[in-house]
Amino acid sequence: MESQSSGEPGIAEIMRRAFEKRILIPAFNAAYLPMIKPIIEALVDHETFGLVEVARLEVEKFGAVSFAAAAQEYRRYMENRMNRRCTRLHQDHVPVIDEDGFKVDWRRLIREGLENGYDSVMIDGSRLPFEENVEATREVVEMAHGKGRPVEAELGAVLGHEKEAQPYEEIYRDKIGFTDPGEAKVFVEETGVDWLSVAIGNIHGAITKIATDKEKVRAILDVEHLSKIRQATNIPLVLHGGSGIQIEYLRKAIENGITKINIGFDIRQAYEQALKAKPNDIEYARRKVYEKIGQLITEVYGIEGTIHRI
């Protein structure tokens, strides 16, 4: 579907290989522009393939500035061939309706991502009725595939960003927002989407200034439910809210279709706490992000060296 002028394989091909080989691809959210550099450096130094990603939320409520600004910052480091080998740029969470319940000009934002060279994009119609989610996703697939870019969408509801979030125990026990395997099958067939973000017990990290200093809920995953989704869809599945998930569940999830995991809270917290300790010392904050990513790659996910296996 896509071509890569650098000679490296495109992200759709990389994701398909990772899906088939059960290799996890981490996607690190750059909530602030200076975080992009240490994300790339950590991936390169650990010879690990991963994504730099920016969501609308990070543009609107944190310091990513704009999708264009993030793409410009990312491209500063793409002259180096090893950097290009280890990472791609993903436009994360462009919602049709945002976490505050407001309608978003999602077509404009997706176009902005495509025009600024994002290697893949995500449309989030998960707050819409099923058929409307299908329609919005299908439209984005047509837009993106026309430019050779793959699309991620979400079905079900990965909660956590809403102002009035329910207790986690209640969400998991009652399977609130969980992706329905039957709907997932129809959704993939009708939209042609490349990757699907699923809700199986995962939860987004806090975004309020008060809550960001706290430890995130240690989510557990319904792996049996995930297995049904994988069998129904047979495409790479995505786990949003990856920070804090218990590793034993994550390892089982990789065996059952999870190919991409989004990590935002852990590295954003590292950056913000570093600046709180040493105000205006951006290099110190970058170092803390670099160290956190290194720890995640080596100690938590065990994915060092994946560029040699994908």
C-alpha positions in Angstrom: 0.0 0.0 0.0 2.8 2.4 0.8 6.3 3.3 -0.4 9.1 4.6 1.7 11.4 6.9 -0.2 14.2 6.3 2.3 14.4 2.6 1.2 13.1 1.4 4.6 9.9 -0.6 4.7 6.7 1.3 5.3 4.9 1.2 8.7 2.0 -1.0 7.3 4.5 -3.7 6.3 6.4 -3.4 9.6 3.2 -3.7 11.6 2.1 -6.7 9.6 5.5 -8.4 10.2 5.3 -7.6 13.9 1.8 -9.0 14.1 2.8 -12.3 12.4 5.9 -12.7 14.5 4.3 -11.5 17.8 6.7 -8.7 18.3 5.5 -5.6 20.3 5.9 -2.2 18.8 5.9 0.6 21.5 4.4 4.0 20.5 5.5 6.8 22.7 3.3 9.9 23.0 5.2 13.2 22.8 3.1 15.5 25.0 5.7 18.2 24.7 7.9 18.9 21.7 11.2 18.5 23.5 10.2 14.8 24.3 10.6 13.8 20.6 14.4 13.8 20.7 14.9 11.5 23.7 12.2 9.1 22.3 14.1 8.7 19.1 17.5 8.5 20.9 16.3 5.8 23.2 14.9 3.7 20.4 18.1 4.0 18.4 20.4 3.2 21.3 18.4 0.1 22.2 18.0 -0.9 18.5 14.3 -1.1 19.0 11.6 -0.2 16.5 8.9 2.1 17.8 6.7 5.1 17.0 6.8 8.7 18.0 3.1 9.7 18.2 1.2 12.9 18.9 -2.5 13.1 19.7 -4.9 16.0 19.5 -5.2 15.9 23.3 -1.4 16.7 23.5 -1.7 19.6 21.1 -4.7 21.1 22.9 -3.9 20.4 26.6 -0.2 19.9 26.8 2.8 21.2 24.9 2.9 19.5 21.5 1.9 22.8 19.9 0.4 21.5 16.7 0.6 18.5 14.4 2.7 20.5 12.0 5.2 21.6 14.7 5.6 18.1 16.0 6.3 16.8 12.4 8.8 19.6 11.9 10.6 18.7 15.2 10.6 15.0 14.3 12.1 15.6 10.8 15.0 17.4 12.4 16.3 13.9 13.4 15.5 12.0 10.2 18.7 12.8 8.2 20.3 9.9 10.2 19.6 6.5 8.5 19.6 4.6 11.9 17.0 7.1 13.2 14.8 6.4 10.1 15.3 2.6 10.6 14.1 2.7 14.2 11.0 4.9 14.1 8.1 6.3 12.2 5.7 9.2 13.0 2.1 8.4 13.9 -0.9 10.8 14.3 -2.6 9.5 17.4 -6.2 10.0 18.6 -8.0 12.4 16.3 -11.5 12.2 17.9 -14.8 12.9 16.2 -16.1 13.8 19.7 -13.5 14.7 22.3 -13.1 13.7 26.0 -15.1 16.8 27.0 -18.0 15.9 24.7 -17.3 18.5 22.0 -17.4 17.9 18.3 -14.0 18.1 16.6 -13.1 19.2 13.0 -11.6 15.8 12.5 -11.4 15.9 8.7 -9.2 19.0 8.9 -6.9 17.5 11.5 -6.5 14.2 9.5 -5.7 16.2 6.4 -3.1 18.2 8.5 -1.5 14.9 9.6 -1.3 13.6 6.0 -0.1 16.9 4.6 2.7 17.1 7.2 4.1 13.6 6.4 2.7 11.5 9.3 3.4 7.9 8.3 0.0 6.7 9.8 -3.1 8.3 11.3 -5.7 7.5 13.8 -9.4 8.4 13.7 -11.3 7.9 17.0 -15.0 7.5 16.5 -15.5 5.4 19.6 -17.9 7.9 21.2 -20.2 7.6 18.1 -22.9 5.0 17.5 -21.5 2.0 15.7 -22.7 2.9 12.2 -21.4 6.5 12.5 -18.0 5.2 13.6 -18.0 3.0 10.6 -18.8 5.9 8.3 -16.2 8.2 9.7 -13.5 5.5 9.7 -14.3 4.5 6.2 -13.9 8.1 5.1 -10.5 8.4 6.7 -9.4 5.1 5.2 -10.2 6.5 1.8 -8.3 9.7 2.5 -5.2 8.0 3.9 -5.0 5.0 1.6 -5.1 7.4 -1.3 -1.8 8.7 0.0 -0.4 5.3 0.9 -0.8 5.7 4.7 -2.4 3.1 7.0 -5.2 3.9 9.4 -5.8 3.0 13.0 -9.3 3.3 14.5 -11.0 2.5 17.8 -14.0 0.3 18.6 -15.2 0.1 22.2 -14.2 2.8 24.7 -10.8 3.0 26.3 -11.8 5.2 29.3 -9.8 7.4 31.6 -9.7 10.8 29.9 -13.2 11.7 30.8 -13.8 14.2 33.7 -16.1 11.8 35.5 -14.3 8.5 35.2 -15.9 5.4 36.8 -13.9 3.3 39.3 -11.6 0.9 37.5 -12.8 -2.1 39.3 -16.4 -1.3 38.1 -15.2 -0.8 34.5 -13.4 -4.2 34.5 -16.0 -6.2 36.3 -18.9 -5.0 34.2 -16.8 -4.9 31.0 -17.8 -1.3 30.5 -16.8 -0.1 27.0 -15.2 -3.5 26.1 -14.8 -4.1 22.3 -17.4 -6.6 21.0 -15.7 -9.3 18.9 -18.7 -9.6 16.5 -18.9 -5.8 16.0 -15.1 -5.8 15.5 -15.4 -8.3 12.6 -18.0 -6.2 10.9 -16.2 -3.0 11.6 -12.9 -4.2 10.0 -14.7 -5.6 7.0 -16.8 -2.5 6.3 -14.1 0.1 6.9 -10.9 -1.6 5.6 -9.0 -0.2 8.6 -5.5 -1.4 9.1 -5.1 -1.5 12.9 -7.8 -1.6 15.6 -7.5 -0.1 19.1 -9.4 -2.3 21.5 -10.8 -2.0 25.0 -10.2 -5.2 27.1 -9.5 -3.7 30.5 -6.9 -1.1 29.5 -7.4 2.5 30.6 -6.0 5.9 29.7 -3.8 7.7 32.1 -5.0 10.8 34.0 -4.7 14.2 32.2 -5.7 16.6 35.0 -2.8 18.5 36.6 -3.7 17.2 40.0 -3.9 13.5 39.0 -0.7 13.4 36.9 1.5 13.3 40.0 -0.3 10.1 41.2 0.5 6.5 40.2 -1.6 5.2 37.4 -4.1 2.3 38.0 -2.4 -1.0 37.4 -4.8 -2.3 34.8 -5.4 -6.0 34.0 -6.4 -7.4 30.7 -9.2 -9.8 29.7 -6.9 -12.0 27.4 -9.7 -14.4 26.6 -11.8 -11.6 25.3 -8.9 -10.3 23.3 -8.3 -13.7 21.7 -11.9 -13.6 20.4 -11.3 -10.2 18.8 -8.1 -11.4 17.2 -9.8 -14.4 15.7 -12.6 -12.2 14.4 -10.4 -9.5 12.8 -6.9 -11.0 11.9 -5.3 -7.5 11.8 -2.8 -5.9 14.2 -4.5 -4.8 17.4 -3.5 -1.8 19.5 -3.5 -1.3 23.3 -4.0 2.3 24.4 -3.3 3.2 27.9 -0.3 1.0 28.0 1.4 2.6 31.0 1.0 0.6 34.2 -0.4 -2.6 32.7 0.8 -5.7 34.6 3.4 -7.4 32.6 2.0 -10.9 32.9 -1.1 -9.8 31.2 0.8 -7.8 28.6 2.9 -10.8 27.5 -0.3 -12.9 27.0 -1.8 -10.0 25.1 1.1 -10.0 22.6 0.5 -13.7 21.9 -3.1 -12.8 21.2 -2.8 -10.0 18.7 -1.6 -6.9 20.4 1.1 -5.5 18.2 1.2 -1.8 19.2 1.1 -0.4 22.7 0.7 3.3 23.4 2.7 4.7 26.3 2.0 8.3 27.3 1.5 8.7 31.1 4.8 7.1 32.2 7.0 9.3 30.1 4.9 12.4 30.4 5.1 12.1 34.2 8.9 11.6 34.0 9.2 14.8 31.9 6.9 16.9 34.1 8.3 15.8 37.4 11.9 16.5 36.1 10.9 20.1 35.3 9.2 20.4 38.6 12.5 19.4 40.3 14.7 21.5 38.0 12.5 24.2 36.4 13.6 25.2 32.9 16.2 22.5 32.6 14.9 20.9 29.4 18.0 18.7 29.0 17.5 17.2 32.4 13.8 16.5 31.6 14.9 14.9 28.3 17.3 12.7 30.1 14.6 11.4 32.4 12.4 10.6 29.5 15.3 8.8 27.8 16.0 6.8 31.0 12.3 5.9 31.4 12.0 4.6 27.9 15.2 2.6 28.3 13.8 1.0 31.4 10.5 0.2 29.6 12.3 -1.3 26.6 14.7 -3.5 28.6 13.1 -4.3 32.0 9.4 -4.1 31.3 8.7 -5.1 27.7 11.9 -7.0 26.9 12.0 -5.8 23.3 15.5 -4.5 22.9 16.9 -5.2 19.4 13.7 -5.7 17.6 14.9 -3.8 14.5 16.9 -7.0 13.7 13.8 -9.2 13.9 11.0 -7.2 12.2 
